[in-house]
């Protein structure tokens, strides 16, 4: 994207012509200034997560019966981060365009940080696990890749997975989006409507994410996946880097969509983001009220399920109304739609910007299958009854 203008053909031609030396010449190694920038960002977000007050919410029960406690302070962290970043730029204390100028060095620092963090988590899992939700597979590589602990913490209020996923991954994505827009503004004197639409949709999606932060405690990432290399790399490196790749492309490929096309794309993207939000809202309302609520103006239908834990039998309610009566993982469809519409401003001049939405589609189809497999093992006959009532996985009448 930086050295070959997004052209795989041009990059391959360079590597075939110059060999290993050609890779070494263009490879962005970590630098001191990139380490300082990333370090300052990590420290700032850690202070916000630890010190800002927020509602205390309980996560879902773990396989051994624990219920982790989280502090819901994502929105103030998000607003303060963006506000401070803007003030640093306005007061000329820091130029966000610099982030674009050394983006390869920053990406390399993030990759190195992934391995350092995973090693520390591996050692902590062996020497100082913080709850009974931990264990070893007996295989060093397996433990390193998948993780030792389900909910590693540094204190009762500082959850490491939440910090990596929300404060570094999602917040880092927002910072890169803003930095790329500022870079284009400083070079061209304006932000193209294509980059503006893409950036605004991403920032609205991120704001929605933090607004519904409590609901994501029930997601597979937080509730089921352990903190190993897979989780760390996804949160620290993959999310901010790949999710913002469309904007990285648009910095040097400005496209003027025109008011009508830009407005249409933005409104369709906002519709998808709204549906994602409403899906999460319905599910959270149903859980918090134990099914005693109204969804789409009526009392929701449900299936009462039982599942076994190490501490005995527990009861759960499976929602079969509203959006969740259309498909078992209905929220994945508008997720893909939102990603498509914040990519669409790049039009179809190049395949590279569509990498993320293509990857996301494959990821969420795989995750829907993983979710189904997990729930089938957990709920047995109750999930079979649920699957018969809600027949489709992701897209009604299609999949």
C-alpha positions as a Markdown table, in Angstrom:
| # | Residue | x | y | z |
|---|---|---|---|---|
| 1 | Unk | 0.0 | 0.0 | 0.0 |
| 2 | Unk | 2.8 | 2.4 | 0.8 |
| 3 | Unk | 5.7 | 1.4 | -1.5 |
| 4 | Unk | 3.8 | -0.3 | -4.3 |
| 5 | Unk | 0.6 | 1.8 | -4.5 |
| 6 | Unk | -1.5 | -1.2 | -3.4 |
| 7 | Unk | -0.3 | -3.3 | -6.4 |
| 8 | Unk | 0.5 | -6.9 | -5.7 |
| 9 | Unk | 1.9 | -7.3 | -9.2 |
| 10 | Unk | 4.3 | -4.3 | -8.7 |
| 11 | Unk | 5.4 | -5.7 | -5.3 |
| 12 | Unk | 6.1 | -9.2 | -6.7 |
| 13 | Unk | 8.0 | -7.7 | -9.6 |
| 14 | Unk | 10.2 | -5.8 | -7.2 |
| 15 | Unk | 10.9 | -8.8 | -5.0 |
| 16 | Unk | 11.7 | -11.1 | -8.0 |
| 17 | Unk | 14.0 | -8.5 | -9.4 |
| 18 | Unk | 16.0 | -7.8 | -6.3 |
| 19 | Unk | 15.4 | -11.0 | -4.2 |
| 20 | Unk | 16.0 | -11.0 | -0.5 |
| 21 | Unk | 17.8 | -7.6 | -0.7 |
| 22 | Unk | 14.7 | -6.1 | -2.3 |
| 23 | Unk | 12.6 | -7.2 | 0.7 |
| 24 | Unk | 15.1 | -6.0 | 3.2 |
| 25 | Unk | 15.4 | -2.6 | 1.5 |
| 26 | Unk | 11.7 | -1.9 | 1.8 |
| 27 | Unk | 10.9 | -3.8 | 5.0 |
| 28 | Unk | 9.7 | -1.3 | 7.7 |
| 29 | Unk | 11.7 | -2.2 | 10.9 |
| 30 | Unk | 10.6 | -0.8 | 14.3 |
| 31 | Unk | 12.0 | 2.6 | 15.1 |
| 32 | Unk | 12.5 | 4.6 | 18.2 |
| 33 | Unk | 9.9 | 7.2 | 17.3 |
| 34 | Unk | 7.3 | 4.5 | 16.4 |
| 35 | Unk | 8.0 | 2.8 | 19.8 |
| 36 | Unk | 7.5 | 6.2 | 21.6 |
| 37 | Unk | 4.2 | 6.8 | 19.8 |
| 38 | Unk | 2.8 | 3.3 | 20.4 |
| 39 | Unk | 4.1 | 3.4 | 24.0 |
| 40 | Unk | 2.5 | 6.7 | 24.8 |
| 41 | Unk | -0.8 | 5.5 | 23.3 |
| 42 | Unk | -0.8 | 2.3 | 25.3 |
| 43 | Unk | 0.1 | 4.1 | 28.6 |
| 44 | Unk | -2.7 | 6.8 | 28.0 |
| 45 | Unk | -5.3 | 4.1 | 27.3 |
| 46 | Unk | -4.2 | 2.1 | 30.3 |
| 47 | Unk | -4.6 | 5.1 | 32.6 |
| 48 | Unk | -8.1 | 5.8 | 31.2 |
| 49 | Unk | -9.3 | 2.3 | 31.7 |
| 50 | Unk | -7.9 | 2.0 | 35.2 |
| 51 | Unk | -9.0 | 5.4 | 36.5 |
| 52 | Unk | -12.2 | 6.5 | 34.7 |
| 53 | Unk | -15.4 | 5.5 | 36.7 |
| 54 | Unk | -18.1 | 3.5 | 35.1 |
| 55 | Unk | -21.0 | 1.1 | 35.7 |
| 56 | Unk | -19.9 | -2.3 | 37.0 |
| 57 | Unk | -21.4 | -5.1 | 34.9 |
| 58 | Unk | -21.2 | -8.9 | 35.3 |
| 59 | Unk | -20.0 | -11.0 | 32.4 |
| 60 | Unk | -21.5 | -14.4 | 31.5 |
| 61 | Unk | -20.7 | -17.4 | 33.7 |
| 62 | Unk | -17.5 | -19.2 | 32.7 |
| 63 | Unk | -17.2 | -23.0 | 32.3 |
| 64 | Unk | -16.1 | -23.3 | 35.9 |
| 65 | Unk | -18.9 | -21.0 | 37.2 |
| 66 | Unk | -17.0 | -17.7 | 37.6 |
| 67 | Unk | -18.6 | -14.4 | 36.6 |
| 68 | Unk | -16.0 | -11.8 | 35.7 |
| 69 | Unk | -16.8 | -8.1 | 36.6 |
| 70 | Unk | -16.1 | -5.4 | 34.1 |
| 71 | Unk | -16.1 | -1.6 | 34.3 |
| 72 | Unk | -18.2 | 0.0 | 31.5 |
| 73 | Unk | -16.3 | 3.2 | 30.7 |
| 74 | Unk | -15.8 | 2.8 | 27.0 |
| 75 | Unk | -17.7 | 5.9 | 25.9 |
| 76 | Unk | -15.8 | 8.3 | 28.2 |
| 77 | Unk | -12.5 | 6.7 | 27.1 |
| 78 | Unk | -13.4 | 7.1 | 23.5 |
| 79 | Unk | -14.5 | 10.7 | 23.8 |
| 80 | Unk | -11.5 | 11.7 | 25.9 |
| 81 | Unk | -9.1 | 9.9 | 23.5 |
| 82 | Unk | -10.5 | 11.7 | 20.4 |
| 83 | Unk | -10.7 | 15.0 | 22.3 |
| 84 | Unk | -7.1 | 14.9 | 23.5 |
| 85 | Unk | -5.9 | 13.8 | 20.0 |
| 86 | Unk | -7.7 | 16.8 | 18.4 |
| 87 | Unk | -6.3 | 19.2 | 20.9 |
| 88 | Unk | -2.8 | 17.9 | 20.4 |
| 89 | Unk | -3.2 | 18.6 | 16.6 |
| 90 | Unk | -4.9 | 22.0 | 17.1 |
| 91 | Unk | -2.3 | 23.3 | 19.5 |
| 92 | Unk | 0.5 | 21.9 | 17.2 |
| 93 | Unk | 1.9 | 19.7 | 20.0 |
| 94 | Unk | 1.7 | 16.7 | 17.7 |
| 95 | Unk | 1.0 | 16.2 | 14.0 |
| 96 | Unk | -1.2 | 13.1 | 13.4 |
| 97 | Unk | 0.0 | 13.1 | 9.7 |
| 98 | Unk | 3.3 | 11.7 | 11.1 |
| 99 | Unk | 1.4 | 8.5 | 11.9 |
| 100 | Unk | 0.9 | 8.0 | 8.1 |
| 101 | Unk | 4.5 | 8.9 | 7.4 |
| 102 | Unk | 5.9 | 6.1 | 9.6 |
| 103 | Unk | 3.0 | 3.7 | 9.4 |
| 104 | Unk | 5.2 | 0.7 | 8.4 |
| 105 | Unk | 7.4 | 1.3 | 11.4 |
| 106 | Unk | 4.3 | 1.5 | 13.7 |
| 107 | Unk | 2.9 | -1.8 | 12.2 |
| 108 | Unk | 6.2 | -3.5 | 12.9 |
| 109 | Unk | 6.2 | -2.3 | 16.5 |
| 110 | Unk | 2.7 | -3.7 | 16.9 |
| 111 | Unk | 3.8 | -7.1 | 15.6 |
| 112 | Unk | 6.8 | -7.2 | 18.0 |
| 113 | Unk | 4.5 | -6.1 | 20.9 |
| 114 | Unk | 2.2 | -9.0 | 20.0 |
| 115 | Unk | 5.0 | -11.6 | 20.7 |
| 116 | Unk | 6.3 | -9.8 | 23.8 |
| 117 | Unk | 2.8 | -9.6 | 25.3 |
| 118 | Unk | 1.9 | -13.2 | 24.5 |
| 119 | Unk | 5.2 | -14.4 | 26.1 |
| 120 | Unk | 4.3 | -12.4 | 29.3 |
| 121 | Unk | 0.8 | -13.9 | 29.3 |
| 122 | Unk | 2.2 | -17.4 | 28.8 |
| 123 | Unk | 4.5 | -16.9 | 31.8 |
| 124 | Unk | 1.8 | -15.4 | 33.9 |
| 125 | Unk | -0.6 | -18.3 | 33.1 |
| 126 | Unk | 2.0 | -20.7 | 34.4 |
| 127 | Unk | 3.2 | -18.8 | 37.4 |
| 128 | Unk | 0.4 | -16.5 | 38.5 |
| 129 | Unk | -3.1 | -17.3 | 37.1 |
| 130 | Unk | -5.7 | -14.9 | 38.6 |
| 131 | Unk | -8.7 | -17.3 | 38.6 |
| 132 | Unk | -9.6 | -20.9 | 38.2 |
| 133 | Unk | -10.4 | -20.4 | 34.5 |
| 134 | Unk | -7.0 | -21.5 | 33.3 |
| 135 | Unk | -5.1 | -24.6 | 32.2 |
| 136 | Unk | -2.5 | -26.1 | 30.1 |
| 137 | Unk | -2.9 | -28.4 | 27.1 |
| 138 | Unk | 0.5 | -29.9 | 27.8 |
| 139 | Unk | 1.8 | -28.5 | 24.5 |
| 140 | Unk | 4.0 | -25.4 | 24.6 |
| 141 | Unk | 3.0 | -24.1 | 21.2 |
| 142 | Unk | -0.6 | -24.9 | 21.8 |
| 143 | Unk | -0.6 | -22.9 | 25.1 |
| 144 | Unk | 1.3 | -20.0 | 23.5 |
| 145 | Unk | -1.1 | -19.8 | 20.5 |
| 146 | Unk | -4.4 | -20.4 | 22.3 |
| 147 | Unk | -3.5 | -19.0 | 25.7 |
| 148 | Unk | -3.5 | -20.2 | 29.3 |
| 149 | Unk | -6.0 | -18.0 | 31.0 |
| 150 | Unk | -9.6 | -17.1 | 30.0 |
| 151 | Unk | -9.8 | -13.8 | 32.0 |
| 152 | Unk | -6.2 | -12.6 | 32.8 |
| 153 | Unk | -6.2 | -9.5 | 35.0 |
| 154 | Unk | -3.7 | -7.2 | 36.6 |
| 155 | Unk | -6.2 | -6.1 | 39.3 |
| 156 | Unk | -9.9 | -6.4 | 40.0 |
| 157 | Unk | -10.7 | -3.6 | 37.6 |
| 158 | Unk | -8.0 | -4.0 | 34.9 |
| 159 | Unk | -9.0 | -6.8 | 32.5 |
| 160 | Unk | -6.2 | -7.5 | 30.0 |
| 161 | Unk | -8.4 | -8.9 | 27.3 |
| 162 | Unk | -10.7 | -6.0 | 27.4 |
| 163 | Unk | -7.7 | -3.6 | 27.3 |
| 164 | Unk | -6.2 | -5.3 | 24.3 |
| 165 | Unk | -9.5 | -5.7 | 22.4 |
| 166 | Unk | -11.3 | -2.5 | 23.2 |
| 167 | Unk | -8.7 | 0.1 | 24.2 |
| 168 | Unk | -5.9 | -0.9 | 21.9 |
| 169 | Unk | -7.6 | -2.7 | 19.0 |
| 170 | Unk | -10.8 | -0.7 | 18.5 |
| 171 | Unk | -9.4 | 2.6 | 19.8 |
| 172 | Unk | -6.3 | 2.2 | 17.7 |
| 173 | Unk | -8.5 | 1.7 | 14.7 |
| 174 | Unk | -10.2 | 5.1 | 15.4 |
| 175 | Unk | -6.9 | 6.9 | 15.8 |
| 176 | Unk | -5.6 | 5.5 | 12.5 |
| 177 | Unk | -8.8 | 6.6 | 10.7 |
| 178 | Unk | -8.4 | 10.1 | 12.0 |
| 179 | Unk | -4.7 | 10.3 | 11.3 |
| 180 | Unk | -5.2 | 9.2 | 7.7 |
| 181 | Unk | -7.8 | 11.9 | 7.1 |
| 182 | Unk | -5.6 | 14.5 | 8.6 |
| 183 | Unk | -2.7 | 13.4 | 6.3 |
| 184 | Unk | -4.9 | 13.8 | 3.2 |
| 185 | Unk | -6.1 | 17.2 | 4.5 |
| 186 | Unk | -2.5 | 18.4 | 5.0 |
| 187 | Unk | -1.3 | 17.2 | 1.6 |
| 188 | Unk | -4.3 | 18.2 | -0.5 |
| 189 | Unk | -5.9 | 21.0 | 1.6 |
| 190 | Unk | -9.2 | 19.0 | 1.9 |
| 191 | Unk | -10.6 | 15.6 | 2.7 |
| 192 | Unk | -12.2 | 13.9 | -0.3 |
| 193 | Unk | -15.8 | 12.9 | 0.2 |
| 194 | Unk | -14.9 | 9.2 | -0.3 |
| 195 | Unk | -12.5 | 9.3 | 2.6 |
| 196 | Unk | -14.9 | 11.4 | 4.6 |
| 197 | Unk | -17.8 | 8.9 | 4.1 |
| 198 | Unk | -15.6 | 5.9 | 4.9 |
| 199 | Unk | -14.1 | 7.6 | 8.0 |
| 200 | Unk | -17.4 | 8.8 | 9.4 |
| 201 | Unk | -19.0 | 5.3 | 9.0 |
| 202 | Unk | -16.1 | 3.7 | 10.8 |
| 203 | Unk | -16.2 | 6.2 | 13.6 |
| 204 | Unk | -20.0 | 5.8 | 14.0 |
| 205 | Unk | -19.5 | 2.1 | 14.1 |
| 206 | Unk | -16.8 | 2.4 | 16.8 |
| 207 | Unk | -18.9 | 4.8 | 18.8 |
| 208 | Unk | -21.8 | 2.2 | 18.6 |
| 209 | Unk | -19.3 | -0.5 | 19.8 |
| 210 | Unk | -18.4 | 1.5 | 22.9 |
| 211 | Unk | -22.0 | 2.4 | 23.6 |
| 212 | Unk | -22.9 | -1.3 | 23.7 |
| 213 | Unk | -19.7 | -2.3 | 25.4 |
| 214 | Unk | -21.4 | -4.3 | 28.1 |
| 215 | Unk | -23.0 | -6.6 | 25.5 |
| 216 | Unk | -19.6 | -7.6 | 24.1 |
| 217 | Unk | -18.7 | -9.2 | 27.4 |
| 218 | Unk | -20.8 | -12.1 | 26.0 |
| 219 | Unk | -19.0 | -12.3 | 22.7 |
| 220 | Unk | -16.9 | -15.3 | 21.8 |
| 221 | Unk | -13.7 | -13.2 | 22.0 |
| 222 | Unk | -14.2 | -12.3 | 25.6 |
| 223 | Unk | -16.4 | -15.1 | 27.0 |
| 224 | Unk | -14.8 | -18.2 | 25.3 |
| 225 | Unk | -11.4 | -17.5 | 23.7 |
| 226 | Unk | -8.3 | -17.5 | 25.9 |
| 227 | Unk | -5.7 | -14.8 | 25.9 |
| 228 | Unk | -2.9 | -16.3 | 23.8 |
| 229 | Unk | -1.1 | -15.3 | 20.5 |
| 230 | Unk | -4.3 | -15.7 | 18.5 |
| 231 | Unk | -6.2 | -13.2 | 20.7 |
| 232 | Unk | -3.3 | -10.8 | 21.2 |
| 233 | Unk | -2.4 | -10.6 | 17.5 |
| 234 | Unk | -6.0 | -10.1 | 16.5 |
| 235 | Unk | -6.5 | -7.2 | 19.0 |
| 236 | Unk | -3.2 | -5.5 | 19.0 |
| 237 | Unk | -2.2 | -5.8 | 15.3 |
| 238 | Unk | -4.9 | -7.1 | 13.0 |
| 239 | Unk | -7.9 | -5.0 | 14.1 |
| 240 | Unk | -6.3 | -1.5 | 13.8 |
| 241 | Unk | -4.1 | -2.3 | 10.8 |
| 242 | Unk | -6.5 | -4.2 | 8.6 |
| 243 | Unk | -9.8 | -2.5 | 9.5 |
| 244 | Unk | -8.3 | 0.9 | 8.5 |
| 245 | Unk | -6.7 | -0.4 | 5.3 |
| 246 | Unk | -9.4 | 1.2 | 3.2 |
| 247 | Unk | -8.5 | 4.6 | 4.6 |
| 248 | Unk | -4.8 | 4.0 | 4.0 |
| 249 | Unk | -5.6 | 3.3 | 0.4 |
| 250 | Unk | -7.9 | 6.4 | 0.0 |
| 251 | Unk | -5.2 | 8.8 | 1.3 |
| 252 | Unk | -3.3 | 8.6 | -2.0 |
| 253 | Unk | -6.3 | 7.6 | -4.1 |
| 254 | Unk | -8.8 | 10.4 | -3.5 |
| 255 | Unk | -12.1 | 9.8 | -5.3 |
| 256 | Unk | -14.9 | 12.4 | -5.6 |
| 257 | Unk | -18.2 | 10.6 | -5.3 |
| 258 | Unk | -20.5 | 13.6 | -5.6 |
| 259 | Unk | -23.1 | 14.6 | -3.1 |
| 260 | Unk | -25.8 | 12.1 | -4.2 |
| 261 | Unk | -23.6 | 9.0 | -4.2 |
| 262 | Unk | -21.8 | 9.9 | -1.0 |
| 263 | Unk | -25.1 | 10.5 | 0.8 |
| 264 | Unk | -26.5 | 7.3 | -0.4 |
| 265 | Unk | -23.5 | 5.2 | 0.6 |
| 266 | Unk | -23.4 | 6.9 | 4.0 |
| 267 | Unk | -27.1 | 6.4 | 4.7 |
| 268 | Unk | -27.0 | 2.7 | 3.7 |
| 269 | Unk | -23.9 | 2.2 | 5.9 |
| 270 | Unk | -25.7 | 4.0 | 8.8 |
| 271 | Unk | -28.7 | 1.7 | 8.3 |
| 272 | Unk | -26.5 | -1.4 | 8.7 |
| 273 | Unk | -24.8 | 0.1 | 11.8 |
| 274 | Unk | -28.3 | 0.8 | 13.3 |
| 275 | Unk | -29.4 | -2.8 | 12.7 |
| 276 | Unk | -26.2 | -4.1 | 14.4 |
| 277 | Unk | -26.9 | -1.8 | 17.3 |
| 278 | Unk | -30.6 | -2.8 | 17.5 |
| 279 | Unk | -29.7 | -6.5 | 17.4 |
| 280 | Unk | -27.3 | -6.0 | 20.4 |
| 281 | Unk | -29.8 | -3.9 | 22.2 |
| 282 | Unk | -32.6 | -6.5 | 21.9 |
| 283 | Unk | -30.3 | -9.3 | 23.1 |
| 284 | Unk | -29.1 | -7.2 | 26.1 |
| 285 | Unk | -32.6 | -6.1 | 27.0 |
| 286 | Unk | -33.8 | -9.7 | 26.9 |
| 287 | Unk | -31.0 | -10.9 | 29.1 |
| 288 | Unk | -31.2 | -8.1 | 31.6 |
| 289 | Unk | -34.9 | -8.5 | 32.0 |
| 290 | Unk | -34.8 | -12.3 | 32.0 |
| 291 | Unk | -37.3 | -12.2 | 29.1 |
| 292 | Unk | -39.8 | -9.9 | 30.8 |
| 293 | Unk | -39.7 | -7.1 | 28.2 |
| 294 | Unk | -41.2 | -6.1 | 24.8 |
| 295 | Unk | -39.5 | -6.6 | 21.5 |
| 296 | Unk | -41.1 | -5.1 | 18.4 |
| 297 | Unk | -44.1 | -4.2 | 20.5 |
| 298 | Unk | -44.8 | -7.7 | 22.0 |
| 299 | Unk | -43.7 | -10.1 | 24.6 |
| 300 | Unk | -40.8 | -12.1 | 23.0 |
| 301 | Unk | -41.0 | -15.8 | 22.4 |
| 302 | Unk | -38.2 | -17.9 | 23.9 |
| 303 | Unk | -36.9 | -21.3 | 24.6 |
| 304 | Unk | -35.9 | -22.3 | 28.2 |
| 305 | Unk | -32.6 | -24.2 | 28.0 |
| 306 | Unk | -30.5 | -25.9 | 30.6 |
| 307 | Unk | -26.8 | -26.6 | 30.5 |
| 308 | Unk | -24.3 | -28.3 | 32.8 |
| 309 | Unk | -21.3 | -26.6 | 34.4 |
| 310 | Unk | -18.7 | -27.8 | 36.9 |
| 311 | Unk | -20.9 | -26.3 | 39.6 |
| 312 | Unk | -24.1 | -28.0 | 38.5 |
| 313 | Unk | -27.0 | -27.3 | 36.2 |
| 314 | Unk | -27.8 | -23.8 | 35.1 |
| 315 | Unk | -30.8 | -22.3 | 33.1 |
| 316 | Unk | -30.6 | -20.0 | 30.1 |
| 317 | Unk | -33.2 | -18.3 | 27.9 |
| 318 | Unk | -32.8 | -18.4 | 24.1 |
| 319 | Unk | -34.5 | -15.5 | 22.3 |
| 320 | Unk | -36.6 | -16.4 | 19.3 |
| 321 | Unk | -38.2 | -13.0 | 18.5 |
| 322 | Unk | -37.3 | -9.7 | 16.9 |
| 323 | Unk | -34.1 | -9.8 | 14.8 |
| 324 | Unk | -33.2 | -13.0 | 16.6 |
| 325 | Unk | -36.2 | -14.8 | 15.3 |
| 326 | Unk | -35.0 | -14.2 | 11.7 |
| 327 | Unk | -31.6 | -15.9 | 12.1 |
| 328 | Unk | -29.5 | -17.4 | 14.9 |
| 329 | Unk | -26.6 | -15.0 | 14.3 |
| 330 | Unk | -28.5 | -12.3 | 12.5 |
| 331 | Unk | -26.1 | -9.5 | 13.7 |
| 332 | Unk | -23.3 | -10.8 | 11.4 |
| 333 | Unk | -25.2 | -9.9 | 8.2 |
| 334 | Unk | -25.4 | -6.1 | 8.9 |
| 335 | Unk | -21.8 | -6.3 | 10.3 |
| 336 | Unk | -20.7 | -7.4 | 6.8 |
| 337 | Unk | -23.0 | -4.8 | 5.2 |
| 338 | Unk | -21.5 | -2.0 | 7.2 |
| 339 | Unk | -17.9 | -3.0 | 6.2 |
| 340 | Unk | -19.0 | -3.2 | 2.6 |
| 341 | Unk | -20.4 | 0.3 | 2.6 |
| 342 | Unk | -17.4 | 1.9 | 4.3 |
| 343 | Unk | -15.3 | 0.2 | 1.6 |
| 344 | Unk | -17.6 | 1.2 | -1.3 |
| 345 | Unk | -16.3 | 4.8 | -1.5 |
| 346 | Unk | -13.1 | 3.3 | -3.0 |
| 347 | Unk | -15.4 | 2.1 | -5.8 |
| 348 | Unk | -14.0 | -0.8 | -7.9 |
| 349 | Unk | -10.8 | 0.6 | -9.4 |
| 350 | Unk | -8.7 | -1.7 | -7.2 |
| 351 | Unk | -9.2 | -5.0 | -5.4 |
| 352 | Unk | -7.0 | -4.2 | -2.5 |
| 353 | Unk | -9.5 | -2.1 | -0.4 |
| 354 | Unk | -11.9 | -5.0 | -0.5 |
| 355 | Unk | -9.6 | -7.3 | 1.4 |
| 356 | Unk | -11.1 | -6.5 | 4.8 |
| 357 | Unk | -14.7 | -7.0 | 3.9 |
| 358 | Unk | -13.8 | -10.3 | 2.1 |
| 359 | Unk | -11.9 | -11.5 | 5.1 |
| 360 | Unk | -14.7 | -10.4 | 7.5 |
| 361 | Unk | -17.3 | -12.4 | 5.5 |
| 362 | Unk | -15.2 | -15.5 | 5.7 |
| 363 | Unk | -14.5 | -14.9 | 9.4 |
| 364 | Unk | -18.1 | -14.4 | 10.4 |
| 365 | Unk | -19.4 | -17.4 | 8.4 |
| 366 | Unk | -16.7 | -19.5 | 10.2 |
| 367 | Unk | -17.7 | -17.9 | 13.6 |
| 368 | Unk | -21.4 | -18.6 | 13.0 |
| 369 | Unk | -20.4 | -22.2 | 12.5 |
| 370 | Unk | -18.2 | -22.1 | 15.7 |
| 371 | Unk | -21.0 | -20.5 | 17.7 |
| 372 | Unk | -23.5 | -23.1 | 16.5 |
| 373 | Unk | -21.1 | -26.0 | 17.4 |
| 374 | Unk | -20.4 | -24.5 | 20.8 |
| 375 | Unk | -24.0 | -24.0 | 21.6 |
| 376 | Unk | -25.0 | -27.4 | 20.4 |
| 377 | Unk | -22.5 | -29.0 | 22.8 |
| 378 | Unk | -23.6 | -26.7 | 25.6 |
| 379 | Unk | -27.4 | -26.9 | 25.2 |
| 380 | Unk | -27.9 | -30.3 | 23.5 |
| 381 | Unk | -31.6 | -30.9 | 22.8 |
| 382 | Unk | -32.5 | -27.3 | 23.6 |
| 383 | Unk | -30.3 | -26.0 | 20.9 |
| 384 | Unk | -31.8 | -28.5 | 18.5 |
| 385 | Unk | -35.3 | -27.1 | 19.3 |
| 386 | Unk | -34.0 | -23.6 | 18.9 |
| 387 | Unk | -32.5 | -24.4 | 15.5 |
| 388 | Unk | -35.8 | -25.9 | 14.3 |
| 389 | Unk | -37.6 | -22.7 | 15.4 |
| 390 | Unk | -35.0 | -20.3 | 14.0 |
| 391 | Unk | -33.9 | -22.2 | 10.9 |
| 392 | Unk | -31.3 | -19.8 | 9.4 |
| 393 | Unk | -27.8 | -19.1 | 10.7 |
| 394 | Unk | -27.0 | -15.6 | 9.3 |
| 395 | Unk | -29.1 | -14.5 | 6.4 |
| 396 | Unk | -32.8 | -15.3 | 6.4 |
| 397 | Unk | -33.9 | -17.7 | 3.6 |
| 398 | Unk | -30.3 | -17.7 | 2.3 |
| 399 | Unk | -27.9 | -19.1 | 4.9 |
